[in-house]
Amino acid sequence: MPIDESLKFLPVNIAVLTVSDTRDMASDRSGQTLQDRIEAARHHCVAREIVKDDPDAIEAVLRRWIADPAVDCVITTGGTGITGRDVTPEAFKRVLEKEIEGFGELFRWISFQKIGTSTIQSRAMGGVAGGTYLFALPGSTGACKDGWDDILRFQLDSRHRPCNLVELMPRLLEHLKPA
């Protein structure tokens, strides 16, 4: 996946949300993994929070960050499984304007290479709302590394060719402009 070094790098403002009933900032290894990778890639981690596995609480944080012009992208970790407490995709569906189906498909394909058929338990997903990208990753550090290292690191790099999500940012709100 080529990065065109002749192009200017444009940092993205990214918020990280950990969805967990048991984690706090000191024990949130997955959120920290994402923050470390975001900053190592020269992007800005503009916010980081932890919220319980509650769809209303998740939705509230997503809506707040979607409304914040300082947030270009939200990456969540946790709550994407199939147990009764896993409700992140349900909260995402409440706010998404468009789903990026290819993100979840590609994530599960990459995951299959490492964990085999257990990847069917993941409901990782991506989408757009209010001009903000939203990506939901599973709660393991391995899944966060896979999602960032193998997908988001490239798609959130303005120099990635043949195309990337950053170059689409100015056009995400076109549907709201008067004709």
C-alpha positions, 0 to 999 in steps of 0.5 A: 500500500503505497504512501506518496512521500512527495505529498504533504501529510495532513494530521487527523484529529482522532478521539478514542472511546473505550467501551467497558464495564471493567476498565479505567484509564490505568487498565485500559490497554486497548485505548492506550494502544490506539492512542500510542499508534495514533500519535506515532503516526503523527495524528492528534488524539484529541480526546479519550474516554471510557464509557460503560457498555450502555447504548445510551451512554455510547450514543451520547459520547458519539453525538458529542464528538460528532458535533465537535468540529475539532474531532474528525474521526472516532475510534472505539474499542470494545463492545463489538462481540455478540454477548448481551453486554456488547452494544457498540454496533447498536449505538453506532447504528443510531447515529450513522448516516452511512455505513462503510461496510468494507471496513468490517469486511476487511477487518474480519478478513485480516482477523481471519488470518490470525484467529481463524473462524473465531472472527465471526464473533466480531461486529467491527464496523465503520461509518460516517455521521455529521462529517465524522468518521466512526470506527468500532473495533473489538476490545482486545489489544490485538484487534486494535493493532490489526485495525490500526496497523492494517487499515486505518493507518493507511486510510487516515494517511493523506498520502496513501494511494490510490485513495484515502479517507482524508481526501474525502473529508471536505466532501462528507457534508455535501448532502447538507449544502443547498442546491 
